[in-house]
Amino acid sequence: CRKTIDSNTWKDEKFIEQTKKALRLLRNKSPGTYKNLVLKRLRCIRFYKASYVNGSGEFRVSSITAFFSLRWYAATIVHEAYHLELNARGLVPFGTSAELKCIKVQIRVGLRIGLRKRGRGSIERLKSLDGTHWKSRDRNSR
């Protein structure tokens, strides 16, 4: 897909609507990040069984990520786009160090878009991560 939102599951309309809402939230509350990172780096957002971005700019999104909360989803879109930004800068885009950089950007935008301070899917949770969660089987849990 090219600059699209794609889904081929029973949740097609719900997923597409949730993704549009997350993108609108970013566009309205963090326009610089939306324009200079999300639009610049992500080529496609597609519903999938796990959440991750691939090297071609396709963000595959699980239902856990997309539907946990709108603000969490929006902040995760930024996180994944930043992996691509690191790659574009010639830096290692994956691994613990990269995760910590992406989390920092995710926290920054999370504060701008109103991500809650405490609890699951929160700023507090993001700050508690040590960058190794990507190794876990349960990495898609909030």
C-alpha positions in Angstrom: 0.0 0.0 0.0 1.2 3.5 -0.7 0.2 6.3 1.8 -2.9 4.3 2.7 -4.6 2.7 5.6 -5.4 -1.0 4.8 -7.2 -3.7 6.5 -8.6 -7.1 5.3 -10.3 -8.3 8.4 -13.8 -8.1 9.9 -12.7 -4.9 11.7 -12.1 -3.1 8.4 -14.2 0.0 9.1 -13.4 0.2 12.8 -9.7 -0.1 12.2 -9.7 2.5 9.4 -11.8 4.9 11.5 -9.6 4.5 14.5 -6.5 5.1 12.4 -7.9 8.2 10.9 -8.8 9.5 14.3 -5.3 8.8 15.6 -3.8 10.6 12.6 -6.2 13.6 13.0 -5.2 13.8 16.7 -1.5 13.9 15.7 -2.2 16.5 13.0 -4.1 18.7 15.4 -2.1 18.4 18.6 1.4 17.8 17.2 1.4 19.2 13.7 5.2 19.3 13.3 5.6 15.7 14.3 2.7 14.7 12.1 4.1 16.5 9.0 7.8 15.9 9.4 7.8 12.4 10.9 4.6 10.5 10.3 3.8 11.7 6.8 7.4 11.7 5.8 8.4 8.2 7.0 5.2 6.0 7.1 4.1 4.7 3.8 1.2 2.5 5.0 -0.7 1.5 8.1 -2.1 -2.0 7.9 -4.1 -4.2 10.4 -2.0 -7.2 11.4 -1.6 -9.8 14.2 1.3 -7.9 15.8 2.5 -4.3 15.8 5.8 -3.4 14.2 7.2 -1.3 11.3 9.2 -2.8 8.5 12.0 -1.2 6.5 9.7 -0.3 3.6 7.7 2.1 5.8 4.7 -0.2 6.4 3.4 -0.1 10.0 1.6 -3.3 10.8 -0.8 -2.8 13.7 -2.4 -5.3 16.1 -5.9 -4.8 17.5 -4.3 -4.4 21.0 -2.4 -1.4 19.8 -5.1 0.1 17.6 -7.9 -0.2 20.1 -6.3 0.1 23.5 -6.8 3.8 23.5 -6.8 6.5 20.8 -3.9 8.4 22.4 -1.9 5.3 22.9 -2.3 4.4 19.3 -1.4 7.9 18.1 1.8 7.9 20.3 2.7 4.4 19.0 2.4 5.6 15.4 5.0 8.2 16.2 7.2 5.6 18.0 7.2 3.4 14.9 7.8 6.3 12.5 10.8 7.3 14.5 12.4 3.8 13.9 12.3 4.8 10.2 13.7 8.2 11.0 16.7 6.7 12.8 17.3 4.5 9.7 17.1 7.5 7.4 19.7 9.3 9.6 22.0 6.3 9.2 21.6 5.2 12.8 20.7 1.7 13.9 16.9 1.6 13.8 16.3 -1.4 16.0 17.5 -2.8 19.3 17.6 -1.5 22.8 19.3 1.8 22.1 16.9 2.6 19.3 13.9 1.6 21.4 14.9 4.1 24.1 15.2 6.8 21.5 11.8 6.0 20.1 10.2 5.8 23.6 11.6 9.3 24.3 9.9 10.7 21.2 6.7 8.7 22.1 6.7 10.3 25.5 7.2 13.8 24.1 4.3 13.5 21.7 2.2 11.6 24.3 2.4 14.7 26.6 1.2 16.9 23.7 -1.7 14.7 22.8 -2.9 14.1 26.3 -1.8 10.5 27.0 -2.6 9.7 30.5 0.0 10.1 33.2 -0.4 6.8 35.1 -1.6 3.2 34.6 -1.5 0.9 31.6 -0.8 2.7 28.3 0.6 5.8 30.1 3.5 8.2 30.3 4.5 6.4 33.5 4.5 3.1 31.8 6.7 4.4 28.9 9.2 5.9 31.4 9.5 2.5 33.1 10.6 0.7 30.0 14.3 -0.1 29.7 14.3 -0.6 25.9 14.4 -4.4 26.0 10.6 -5.0 25.8 11.0 -5.7 22.1 12.6 -9.0 23.0 9.5 -10.2 24.9 6.8 -12.4 23.5 4.3 -10.2 25.3 5.6 -7.0 23.7 2.2 -6.1 22.4 0.7 -5.9 25.9 0.2 -2.5 27.4 
